[in-house]
Amino acid sequence: MALFSIPELREETRKRPIVAIAHSNLGPGDATFHLDQWAMELMAYARALQYPIIDIGGADLVYDRMTKILTETKPALLVNFSHGCKTYLIGNDGRCSLTRGQEDVDSCGVCGMPSNLKSISGTAIIAYSCNSAYQLGKCAITYGAPMYVGFTDNLLVVSDRFGTQNLFKDSLLPLAKRILEGWNIGAAVEATRTDLLNYTKTYKPVELISVPMWYNKKYLTLLGDSNWKLI
């Protein structure tokens, strides 16, 4: 549900650029359960910094609604927390939410919907999602996204009753927070890679933590303008 009407957003954007946060939650047994918590924390952080927020969750995280919201509000930044494929991001209905409109042979199959990448022209994207930087990110740049940060392979998060999942949040979520604070994207990505490397070294004896941290560092990818800044 959007938190601002369109006229209110036009007024607010004069003060701070609009940030859209898309998030999925498919239940405690799914990785999106944790990603949704990351999204909630980022929304609270953005509100504290007085950004106008577009909340694209629940019934809004589907192809038609996401396309309409992005087209009408034109956010400066979209941060996505959901499953992803090489050619599209996945919505709450298990189908594509943002897609290049072509077959994804190696991971998720056919999206079945035409490309809606025109909706993100001028919108920078950070995708906490598997695989999407591999092909979707490149297409997003072609369609006018100034930059795209995502993963060219799986995004790995280990979860257990000891709270190990929080180590992954603490190593990855600061990337988006740094952008809200005014960092340029190149510096924010490099700082995140350093964080991931430090976690890898710190937890080297614990392969269940160190290997996924190293994996995330290896496949974290920046496409487009490395000097892009939100503010």
C-alpha positions as CSV (number, residue, x, y, z in Angstrom):
1,M,0.0,0.0,0.0
2,A,1.4,3.4,-1.0
3,L,1.9,5.7,2.0
4,F,1.5,9.0,0.0
5,S,-1.0,10.2,-2.6
6,I,0.4,11.3,-5.9
7,P,0.0,15.1,-5.2
8,E,1.7,14.6,-1.8
9,L,4.5,12.7,-3.4
10,R,5.1,15.5,-5.9
11,E,5.4,17.9,-3.0
12,E,7.6,15.7,-0.9
13,T,10.0,14.9,-3.8
14,R,11.0,18.6,-3.7
15,K,12.5,17.9,-0.3
16,R,13.8,14.3,-0.7
17,P,13.8,11.9,-3.6
18,I,11.2,9.2,-3.6
19,V,12.3,5.7,-2.5
20,A,10.3,2.6,-3.4
21,I,10.8,-0.5,-1.3
22,A,9.4,-3.7,-2.8
23,H,9.2,-6.7,-0.4
24,S,7.9,-10.2,-0.3
25,N,7.1,-12.5,2.6
26,L,6.2,-16.1,1.8
27,G,6.4,-17.3,5.4
28,P,8.9,-18.5,8.1
29,G,10.1,-21.4,5.9
30,D,11.1,-19.1,3.1
31,A,14.1,-16.8,2.6
32,T,11.7,-13.9,2.0
33,F,10.6,-14.1,5.6
34,H,14.0,-12.6,6.6
35,L,14.2,-10.3,3.6
36,D,10.9,-8.8,4.6
37,Q,12.4,-8.0,8.0
38,W,15.3,-6.2,6.3
39,A,12.8,-4.2,4.2
40,M,10.9,-3.1,7.4
41,E,14.1,-2.0,9.0
42,L,15.1,-0.1,5.8
43,M,11.7,1.6,5.6
44,A,12.0,2.8,9.2
45,Y,15.5,4.1,8.5
46,A,14.3,5.9,5.4
47,R,11.4,7.5,7.3
48,A,13.7,8.7,10.0
49,L,15.7,10.4,7.3
50,Q,12.5,12.0,6.0
51,Y,12.3,10.2,2.6
52,P,8.9,9.8,1.0
53,I,8.4,6.0,0.8
54,I,6.5,3.9,-1.6
55,D,5.7,0.6,0.1
56,I,5.3,-2.1,-2.6
57,G,4.4,-5.2,-0.6
58,G,1.6,-7.7,-0.3
59,A,-0.9,-7.4,-3.1
60,D,1.1,-4.6,-4.7
61,L,4.1,-6.8,-5.4
62,V,2.6,-8.3,-8.6
63,Y,3.3,-7.4,-12.2
64,D,0.3,-5.1,-12.9
65,R,0.5,-3.2,-9.6
66,M,4.2,-2.8,-9.6
67,T,4.2,-1.5,-13.1
68,K,1.5,1.0,-12.4
69,I,3.1,2.3,-9.1
70,L,6.6,2.7,-10.7
71,T,5.2,4.4,-13.8
72,E,3.1,6.8,-11.8
73,T,5.5,7.7,-9.0
74,K,8.9,7.5,-10.8
75,P,10.9,6.8,-7.7
76,A,14.6,7.8,-7.7
77,L,15.5,4.5,-6.1
78,L,13.8,1.1,-6.0
79,V,15.1,-1.4,-3.3
80,N,13.8,-4.9,-3.9
81,F,13.6,-7.7,-1.4
82,S,12.2,-10.8,-3.0
83,H,13.2,-13.9,-5.0
84,G,14.8,-13.3,-8.3
85,C,15.8,-15.0,-11.6
86,K,18.3,-14.0,-14.3
87,T,15.7,-12.2,-16.3
88,Y,13.1,-11.1,-13.7
89,L,12.2,-10.4,-10.1
90,I,9.5,-12.5,-8.5
91,G,6.3,-11.1,-6.9
92,N,4.1,-12.3,-4.1
93,D,2.1,-14.4,-6.5
94,G,5.1,-16.4,-7.5
95,R,5.2,-14.8,-11.0
96,C,7.3,-11.9,-12.3
97,S,7.0,-8.4,-10.9
98,L,9.7,-6.7,-12.9
99,T,10.8,-8.5,-16.1
100,R,12.7,-8.1,-19.3
101,G,9.9,-10.2,-20.9
102,Q,12.0,-13.1,-22.1
103,E,12.5,-16.7,-21.2
104,D,14.7,-17.5,-18.3
105,V,16.0,-20.9,-19.4
106,D,18.5,-21.6,-16.6
107,S,16.5,-20.7,-13.5
108,C,12.8,-19.8,-13.4
109,G,11.3,-20.6,-16.8
110,V,9.1,-18.3,-18.7
111,C,7.7,-15.1,-17.1
112,G,4.8,-15.0,-19.5
113,M,4.5,-11.2,-19.4
114,P,5.9,-8.5,-21.7
115,S,8.8,-6.4,-20.5
116,N,7.8,-3.6,-18.0
117,L,11.3,-2.1,-17.8
118,K,10.0,1.2,-19.3
119,S,8.5,1.8,-15.8
120,I,12.0,2.1,-14.2
121,S,13.5,4.6,-16.6
122,G,15.4,7.0,-14.4
123,T,15.1,4.7,-11.3
124,A,18.2,3.3,-9.7
125,I,17.8,-0.3,-8.4
126,I,19.2,-2.3,-5.5
127,A,18.0,-5.9,-5.7
128,Y,18.4,-8.1,-2.7
129,S,17.4,-11.0,-4.9
130,C,19.1,-14.0,-6.5
131,N,20.6,-13.9,-10.0
132,S,19.0,-10.7,-11.3
133,A,22.2,-8.8,-12.1
134,Y,23.1,-11.5,-14.5
135,Q,20.7,-10.3,-17.3
136,L,17.9,-8.2,-15.8
137,G,20.3,-5.6,-14.5
138,K,22.0,-5.2,-17.8
139,C,18.6,-4.7,-19.5
140,A,17.5,-2.2,-16.8
141,I,20.5,-0.1,-17.6
142,T,19.5,-0.2,-21.3
143,Y,16.0,1.0,-20.4
144,G,17.4,4.0,-18.5
145,A,18.1,2.9,-14.9
146,P,21.2,4.9,-13.9
147,M,22.6,2.0,-11.9
148,Y,21.7,-1.5,-10.8
149,V,23.1,-3.4,-7.9
150,G,22.3,-7.1,-7.4
151,F,23.8,-10.5,-7.6
152,T,24.9,-12.5,-10.6
153,D,24.3,-15.7,-8.8
154,N,22.4,-16.7,-5.6
155,L,22.1,-14.4,-2.6
156,L,22.9,-16.6,0.3
157,V,21.4,-16.2,3.8
158,V,21.9,-18.8,6.5
159,S,19.1,-18.9,9.1
160,D,19.1,-20.8,12.5
161,R,17.7,-20.5,16.0
162,F,20.9,-18.7,17.1
163,G,20.2,-15.7,14.9
164,T,22.9,-16.3,12.3
165,Q,20.6,-14.6,9.7
166,N,21.3,-11.3,11.5
167,L,25.0,-11.5,10.5
168,F,23.9,-11.5,6.9
169,K,21.6,-8.6,7.4
170,D,24.3,-6.6,9.2
171,S,26.7,-7.3,6.3
172,L,24.4,-6.5,3.4
173,L,21.6,-4.1,4.5
174,P,24.1,-1.2,5.2
175,L,24.6,-1.0,1.4
176,A,21.1,0.5,1.0
177,K,21.4,2.5,4.2
178,R,24.6,4.1,2.9
179,I,22.8,5.3,-0.2
180,L,20.1,6.9,1.9
181,E,22.9,8.7,3.8
182,G,24.3,10.2,0.6
183,W,27.1,7.8,-0.4
184,N,27.8,7.3,-4.0
185,I,27.0,3.8,-5.1
186,G,30.5,2.8,-6.0
187,A,31.8,3.6,-2.5
188,A,28.8,1.9,-0.9
189,V,29.3,-1.3,-2.8
190,E,33.0,-1.4,-2.1
191,A,32.3,-0.8,1.6
192,T,29.9,-3.7,1.6
193,R,32.4,-6.0,-0.1
194,T,34.9,-5.0,2.6
195,D,32.3,-5.9,5.3
196,L,31.6,-9.2,3.7
197,L,35.3,-10.0,3.5
198,N,35.8,-9.1,7.1
199,Y,32.9,-11.4,8.1
200,T,34.5,-14.1,6.0
201,K,37.8,-13.7,7.9
202,T,36.2,-13.4,11.3
203,Y,34.1,-16.6,10.8
204,K,36.6,-18.5,8.8
205,P,36.5,-21.6,11.1
206,V,32.7,-21.7,10.7
207,E,32.2,-22.6,7.0
208,L,28.4,-22.3,7.3
209,I,29.0,-18.6,7.7
210,S,32.3,-17.8,6.0
211,V,31.6,-19.6,2.7
212,P,28.2,-17.9,2.1
213,M,29.7,-14.5,3.1
214,W,32.5,-15.0,0.6
215,Y,30.0,-16.2,-2.0
216,N,27.9,-13.0,-1.6
217,K,31.0,-10.8,-1.9
218,K,32.0,-12.6,-5.1
219,Y,28.7,-12.2,-6.8
220,L,27.6,-8.7,-5.6
221,T,27.6,-6.7,-8.8
222,L,27.3,-3.0,-9.7
223,L,26.2,-2.1,-13.2
224,G,25.8,1.4,-14.6
225,D,27.1,4.7,-13.1
226,S,29.4,4.0,-10.2
227,N,29.2,7.7,-9.2
228,W,25.4,7.7,-8.9
229,K,24.1,9.3,-5.7
230,L,20.5,9.5,-4.3
231,I,21.2,12.9,-2.7
